[in-house]
Amino acid sequence: MRQTEQTSGGGFSLLFAFLGGALVGGIVAVLYAPRSGAETRRRMVGAVDETKGLASRVPEAFREASSAAQDAFKASMKESA
């Protein structure tokens, strides 16, 4: 095998290994937490709600960043012309 064939999926494998390890580590941390089950569930629900709030703002932030990048590109093209 050539070297490019061996390493073509290396980046994704590393990413998935990292995410899998983070997930397992998070689960173990929750299971061994010194809080009661009810308090842990309440905190997890709060974290999920907060994440949903942040996630709902991502598309608008992406549109704004994209628009700003386009404006900056157009301005730089006008300056160089």
Secondary structure, 3 states (H helix, E strand, C coil): CCHHHHHCCHHHHHHHHHHHHHHHHHHHHHHCCCCCHHHHHHHHHHHHHHHHHHHHHHHHHHHHHHHHHHHHHHHHHHHHC
